[in-house]
Amino acid sequence: MNRDHVKTVKFGGSSLSDANQFKKVADIILSDENRRYVVPSAPGKRYKDDVKVTDMLYKCNALAEKDESIDVYFDGIKKRYNEIIQGLGMTEFSLEEEFETVKKNIKNKSGSDYAASRGEYLNGKILAAYLGYEFIDAADVIFFKEDGRFDEDKTNAVLKGLLKTHDKAVIPGFYGSNPDGTIRTFSRGGSDITGSIVARACDADLYENWTDVSGFLMADPRIVENPKPIEIITYRELRELSYMGATVLHEDAIFPVRTVGIPVQIKNTNDPDAPGTLIVPKTDVVDTEHVITGIAGKKNFSVITLEQDMMNSAIGFGRKVLEVFEKHGMVFEHLPSGIDTMSVVLGTGQLERCRDELVNELCRAVEPDCIYIEDNLALLAVVGRGMVGERGTAARVFNAIAKAGINLRMIDQGSSELNIIVGVNEKDLDNAMKAIYEEFVK
């Protein structure tokens, strides 16, 4: 084994949904001796209308909270795991003791976090035994603070020390422990976060995140037919695309490895030879053919526009406007402005509770000549490191939208030239994305 190269590998629920998927996962892990630390999710759906084990556990917890019987639902959970064990031919392996403990604790109302975490815990037990790897309970190495925030320093110190004594190990994803020893799950990102934490603790050269897709695509496949895959993407580009709706891997899930510059590779368990997508801190590799890296869009935005003659010479105008939004605990997305206009783009949901009050306070704060709110705005981000220094990129975006007969309601481009954000009517979002994709890719 080359100890100078270590990989942490995480497998999603669809990759571990049944015995056949387990075998694929084992083949992948054992085909590379550097894949030493494995983070599994709970069994996912085996087919479209199937139920994830995590959802079954949540259901058991809900029944227990109402003092209703969980026996039928828990038997269904046991059946899922026993089918995996039998399908793998593990005749001398049993989870019966663990089943009894989990069932007892759920009945005793150990909480939804505990119940949900057992999906990863039990799957980790099976995978460790099948691979011949050591099992490390995430509750012993991943910690949360009293206020519920992830305890990064303690986790990294304890986990780093323990991994040095384990040549190969399985660490279940999704959960850790509170200071009092009770179980707490991550609010979002789940096992992806755990994989990132483990990769950092073992100083991995690469964090492989295995799922049921072959990496990121240049556009939403529900909108654009057969979009091309993205082979290399930077963390900054990922942040821009995930913020605008791309969902293969949430940016929060890779923060631990991003801070230390560990690359992440998104791979497909069902097509392991596909190149996938490599996420890196920075790269000189640019897609000169397409210029852009990807396109993503999101609906449900509103724009508040203030107009005032000689606004550009009114000292403190912008500050006073933003103080009103701050007072209401509101966050804005963009601030496109002109000489005599200032616009604030924000999620429409934030306006539901205080639309009229907000307008009145803005009028009192800065006395604009005119103020109005426009709803039904969608934002579309065109992202790509290749746009830097590439002449005419913005013009191509705008021309593509114009040719499609779509009206631009907003334009916002940062000085970094990493992205161009445009606003269109919600009903035009899909056609705008198709038009831009066809301009740059087809």
RALINLIN-V524782 format. One record per residue. N is the residue number from 0. RES is the residue in three letters. SS is DSSP state (@ for helix, = for strand, . for the rest). BURIAL is + if it has 9 or more other ideal C-beta (glycine too) atoms within 8 Angstrom, else -. Layout:
BEGIN
N;RES;SS;BURIAL + N;RES;SS;BURIAL
END
This chain:
BEGIN
0;MET;.;- + 1;ASN;.;- + 2;ARG;.;- + 3;ASP;.;- + 4;HIS;.;- + 5;VAL;.;+ + 6;LYS;=;+ + 7;THR;=;+ + 8;VAL;=;+ + 9;LYS;=;+ + 10;PHE;=;+ + 11;GLY;.;+ + 12;GLY;@;+ + 13;SER;@;+ + 14;SER;@;+ + 15;LEU;@;+ + 16;SER;.;+ + 17;ASP;.;+ + 18;ALA;@;+ + 19;ASN;@;- + 20;GLN;@;+ + 21;PHE;@;+ + 22;LYS;@;+ + 23;LYS;@;+ + 24;VAL;@;+ + 25;ALA;@;+ + 26;ASP;@;- + 27;ILE;@;+ + 28;ILE;@;+ + 29;LEU;@;- + 30;SER;.;- + 31;ASP;.;- + 32;GLU;.;- + 33;ASN;.;+ + 34;ARG;=;+ + 35;ARG;=;+ + 36;TYR;=;+ + 37;VAL;=;+ + 38;VAL;=;+ + 39;PRO;=;+ + 40;SER;.;+ + 41;ALA;.;+ + 42;PRO;.;+ + 43;GLY;.;+ + 44;LYS;.;+ + 45;ARG;.;- + 46;TYR;.;- + 47;LYS;.;- + 48;ASP;.;- + 49;ASP;.;- + 50;VAL;.;- + 51;LYS;.;+ + 52;VAL;@;+ + 53;THR;@;+ + 54;ASP;@;- + 55;MET;@;+ + 56;LEU;@;+ + 57;TYR;@;+ + 58;LYS;@;+ + 59;CYS;@;+ + 60;ASN;@;+ + 61;ALA;@;+ + 62;LEU;@;+ + 63;ALA;@;+ + 64;GLU;@;- + 65;LYS;.;- + 66;ASP;.;- + 67;GLU;.;- + 68;SER;.;- + 69;ILE;.;+ + 70;ASP;@;- + 71;VAL;@;- + 72;TYR;@;+ + 73;PHE;@;+ + 74;ASP;@;- + 75;GLY;@;+ + 76;ILE;@;+ + 77;LYS;@;+ + 78;LYS;@;- + 79;ARG;@;+ + 80;TYR;@;+ + 81;ASN;@;+ + 82;GLU;@;+ + 83;ILE;@;+ + 84;ILE;@;+ + 85;GLN;@;+ + 86;GLY;@;+ + 87;LEU;.;+ + 88;GLY;.;- + 89;MET;.;+ + 90;THR;.;- + 91;GLU;.;- + 92;PHE;.;- + 93;SER;.;- + 94;LEU;.;+ + 95;GLU;@;- + 96;GLU;@;- + 97;GLU;@;+ + 98;PHE;@;+ + 99;GLU;@;- + 100;THR;@;- + 101;VAL;@;+ + 102;LYS;@;+ + 103;LYS;@;- + 104;ASN;@;+ + 105;ILE;@;+ + 106;LYS;@;- + 107;ASN;.;- + 108;LYS;.;- + 109;SER;.;+ + 110;GLY;.;+ + 111;SER;@;- + 112;ASP;@;+ + 113;TYR;@;+ + 114;ALA;@;+ + 115;ALA;@;+ + 116;SER;@;+ + 117;ARG;@;+ + 118;GLY;@;+ + 119;GLU;@;+ + 120;TYR;@;+ + 121;LEU;@;+ + 122;ASN;@;+ + 123;GLY;@;+ + 124;LYS;@;+ + 125;ILE;@;+ + 126;LEU;@;+ + 127;ALA;@;+ + 128;ALA;@;+ + 129;TYR;@;+ + 130;LEU;@;+ + 131;GLY;.;- + 132;TYR;.;+ + 133;GLU;=;+ + 134;PHE;=;+ + 135;ILE;=;+ + 136;ASP;.;- + 137;ALA;@;+ + 138;ALA;@;+ + 139;ASP;@;- + 140;VAL;.;+ + 141;ILE;.;+ + 142;PHE;=;+ + 143;PHE;=;+ + 144;LYS;.;+ + 145;GLU;.;- + 146;ASP;.;- + 147;GLY;.;- + 148;ARG;.;- + 149;PHE;=;+ + 150;ASP;.;+ + 151;GLU;@;- + 152;ASP;@;- + 153;LYS;@;- + 154;THR;@;+ + 155;ASN;@;+ + 156;ALA;@;- + 157;VAL;@;+ + 158;LEU;@;+ + 159;LYS;@;+ + 160;GLY;@;- + 161;LEU;@;+ + 162;LEU;@;+ + 163;LYS;.;- + 164;THR;.;- + 165;HIS;.;+ + 166;ASP;.;- + 167;LYS;.;- + 168;ALA;=;+ + 169;VAL;=;+ + 170;ILE;=;+ + 171;PRO;.;+ + 172;GLY;.;+ + 173;PHE;.;+ + 174;TYR;=;+ + 175;GLY;=;+ + 176;SER;=;+ + 177;ASN;.;+ + 178;PRO;.;- + 179;ASP;.;- + 180;GLY;.;- + 181;THR;.;+ + 182;ILE;=;+ + 183;ARG;=;+ + 184;THR;=;+ + 185;PHE;.;+ + 186;SER;.;- + 187;ARG;.;- + 188;GLY;.;+ + 189;GLY;@;+ + 190;SER;@;+ + 191;ASP;@;+ + 192;ILE;@;+ + 193;THR;@;+ + 194;GLY;@;+ + 195;SER;@;+ + 196;ILE;@;+ + 197;VAL;@;+ + 198;ALA;@;+ + 199;ARG;@;+ + 200;ALA;@;+ + 201;CYS;.;+ + 202;ASP;.;- + 203;ALA;.;+ + 204;ASP;.;- + 205;LEU;=;+ + 206;TYR;=;+ + 207;GLU;=;+ + 208;ASN;=;+ + 209;TRP;=;+ + 210;THR;=;+ + 211;ASP;.;- + 212;VAL;.;- + 213;SER;.;+ + 214;GLY;.;+ + 215;PHE;.;+ + 216;LEU;=;+ + 217;MET;.;+ + 218;ALA;.;+ + 219;ASP;.;+ + 220;PRO;.;+ + 221;ARG;.;- + 222;ILE;.;- + 223;VAL;.;+ + 224;GLU;.;- + 225;ASN;.;- + 226;PRO;.;+ + 227;LYS;.;- + 228;PRO;=;+ + 229;ILE;.;+ + 230;GLU;.;- + 231;ILE;=;+ + 232;ILE;=;+ + 233;THR;=;+ + 234;TYR;@;+ + 235;ARG;@;- + 236;GLU;@;+ + 237;LEU;@;+ + 238;ARG;@;+ + 239;GLU;@;+ + 240;LEU;@;+ + 241;SER;@;+ + 242;TYR;@;- + 243;MET;.;+ + 244;GLY;.;+ + 245;ALA;.;+ + 246;THR;.;- + 247;VAL;.;+ + 248;LEU;.;+ + 249;HIS;.;+ + 250;GLU;@;+ + 251;ASP;@;- + 252;ALA;@;+ + 253;ILE;@;+ + 254;PHE;@;+ + 255;PRO;@;+ + 256;VAL;@;+ + 257;ARG;@;+ + 258;THR;.;- + 259;VAL;.;- + 260;GLY;.;- + 261;ILE;.;+ + 262;PRO;=;+ + 263;VAL;=;+ + 264;GLN;=;+ + 265;ILE;=;+ + 266;LYS;=;+ + 267;ASN;=;+ + 268;THR;@;+ + 269;ASN;@;- + 270;ASP;@;- + 271;PRO;.;+ + 272;ASP;.;- + 273;ALA;.;+ + 274;PRO;.;- + 275;GLY;.;+ + 276;THR;=;+ + 277;LEU;=;+ + 278;ILE;=;+ + 279;VAL;=;+ + 280;PRO;.;- + 281;LYS;.;- + 282;THR;.;- + 283;ASP;.;- + 284;VAL;.;- + 285;VAL;.;- + 286;ASP;.;+ + 287;THR;.;- + 288;GLU;.;- + 289;HIS;.;+ + 290;VAL;.;+ + 291;ILE;.;+ + 292;THR;.;+ + 293;GLY;=;+ + 294;ILE;=;+ + 295;ALA;=;+ + 296;GLY;=;+ + 297;LYS;=;+ + 298;LYS;=;- + 299;ASN;=;- + 300;PHE;=;+ + 301;SER;=;+ + 302;VAL;=;+ + 303;ILE;=;+ + 304;THR;=;+ + 305;LEU;=;+ + 306;GLU;=;+ + 307;GLN;.;+ + 308;ASP;.;- + 309;MET;.;- + 310;MET;@;+ + 311;ASN;@;- + 312;SER;@;- + 313;ALA;.;+ + 314;ILE;.;- + 315;GLY;.;- + 316;PHE;@;+ + 317;GLY;@;+ + 318;ARG;@;- + 319;LYS;@;+ + 320;VAL;@;+ + 321;LEU;@;+ + 322;GLU;@;+ + 323;VAL;@;+ + 324;PHE;@;+ + 325;GLU;@;- + 326;LYS;@;- + 327;HIS;.;+ + 328;GLY;.;- + 329;MET;.;+ + 330;VAL;.;- + 331;PHE;.;+ + 332;GLU;.;- + 333;HIS;=;+ + 334;LEU;.;+ + 335;PRO;.;+ + 336;SER;=;- + 337;GLY;.;- + 338;ILE;.;- + 339;ASP;.;+ + 340;THR;=;+ + 341;MET;=;+ + 342;SER;=;+ + 343;VAL;=;+ + 344;VAL;=;+ + 345;LEU;=;+ + 346;GLY;=;+ + 347;THR;@;+ + 348;GLY;@;- + 349;GLN;@;+ + 350;LEU;@;+ + 351;GLU;.;- + 352;ARG;.;- + 353;CYS;.;- + 354;ARG;@;+ + 355;ASP;@;- + 356;GLU;@;- + 357;LEU;@;+ + 358;VAL;@;+ + 359;ASN;@;- + 360;GLU;@;+ + 361;LEU;@;+ + 362;CYS;@;+ + 363;ARG;@;- + 364;ALA;@;+ + 365;VAL;@;+ + 366;GLU;.;- + 367;PRO;.;+ + 368;ASP;.;- + 369;CYS;=;- + 370;ILE;=;+ + 371;TYR;=;- + 372;ILE;=;+ + 373;GLU;=;+ + 374;ASP;=;- + 375;ASN;=;- + 376;LEU;=;+ + 377;ALA;=;+ + 378;LEU;=;+ + 379;LEU;=;+ + 380;ALA;=;+ + 381;VAL;=;+ + 382;VAL;=;+ + 383;GLY;.;+ + 384;ARG;@;+ + 385;GLY;@;+ + 386;MET;@;+ + 387;VAL;.;- + 388;GLY;.;- + 389;GLU;.;- + 390;ARG;.;- + 391;GLY;.;- + 392;THR;@;+ + 393;ALA;@;- + 394;ALA;@;- + 395;ARG;@;+ + 396;VAL;@;+ + 397;PHE;@;+ + 398;ASN;@;+ + 399;ALA;@;+ + 400;ILE;@;+ + 401;ALA;@;+ + 402;LYS;@;- + 403;ALA;.;+ + 404;GLY;.;- + 405;ILE;.;+ + 406;ASN;.;- + 407;LEU;.;+ + 408;ARG;.;+ + 409;MET;=;+ + 410;ILE;=;+ + 411;ASP;=;+ + 412;GLN;=;- + 413;GLY;.;- + 414;SER;.;- + 415;SER;.;- + 416;GLU;.;- + 417;LEU;.;+ + 418;ASN;=;+ + 419;ILE;=;+ + 420;ILE;=;+ + 421;VAL;=;+ + 422;GLY;=;+ + 423;VAL;=;+ + 424;ASN;=;+ + 425;GLU;@;+ + 426;LYS;@;- + 427;ASP;@;+ + 428;LEU;@;+ + 429;ASP;@;- + 430;ASN;@;+ + 431;ALA;@;+ + 432;MET;@;+ + 433;LYS;@;+ + 434;ALA;@;+ + 435;ILE;@;+ + 436;TYR;@;+ + 437;GLU;@;+ + 438;GLU;@;+ + 439;PHE;@;+ + 440;VAL;.;+ + 441;LYS;.;-
END
